[in-house]
Amino acid sequence: MRFSSAFFCGLPHGGGAAGPASVAGGSGGLAETGAGDHGALTALGLVAGTVILLGGAVFTFTPWRRLRR
């Protein structure tokens, strides 16, 4: 993983402080996490969003007055 020295020092990118990015020759930006395929996270997000929307619809359209009797 490469981190920008500007992230730690509050300097603009390429701002003179010696740090891991200048040692590794990095140009800043986001760190490499090793996750090349985001398909599983996308699918999980879609499923979670669908569950939340369906839960909201059930809660909204439940006939609460009829159920209280």
Contacts in CASP RR format, 6 or more apart in sequence:
PFRMAT RR
TARGET T0000
AUTHOR 0000-0000-0000
METHOD contacts of the structure
MODEL  1
MRFSSAFFCGLPHGGGAAGPASVAGGSGGLAETGAGDHGALTALGLVAGT
VILLGGAVFTFTPWRRLRR
1 31 0 8 1.000
1 32 0 8 1.000
1 33 0 8 1.000
2 20 0 8 1.000
2 21 0 8 1.000
2 24 0 8 1.000
2 25 0 8 1.000
2 26 0 8 1.000
2 28 0 8 1.000
2 31 0 8 1.000
2 32 0 8 1.000
3 20 0 8 1.000
3 21 0 8 1.000
3 28 0 8 1.000
3 31 0 8 1.000
4 13 0 8 1.000
4 14 0 8 1.000
4 21 0 8 1.000
4 26 0 8 1.000
4 28 0 8 1.000
4 29 0 8 1.000
5 11 0 8 1.000
5 14 0 8 1.000
5 15 0 8 1.000
5 16 0 8 1.000
5 17 0 8 1.000
5 18 0 8 1.000
5 19 0 8 1.000
5 20 0 8 1.000
5 21 0 8 1.000
5 22 0 8 1.000
6 12 0 8 1.000
6 13 0 8 1.000
6 14 0 8 1.000
6 15 0 8 1.000
6 17 0 8 1.000
6 21 0 8 1.000
6 28 0 8 1.000
7 28 0 8 1.000
8 19 0 8 1.000
9 15 0 8 1.000
9 17 0 8 1.000
11 17 0 8 1.000
13 27 0 8 1.000
13 28 0 8 1.000
13 29 0 8 1.000
14 22 0 8 1.000
14 27 0 8 1.000
14 28 0 8 1.000
16 22 0 8 1.000
21 27 0 8 1.000
21 28 0 8 1.000
35 41 0 8 1.000
END
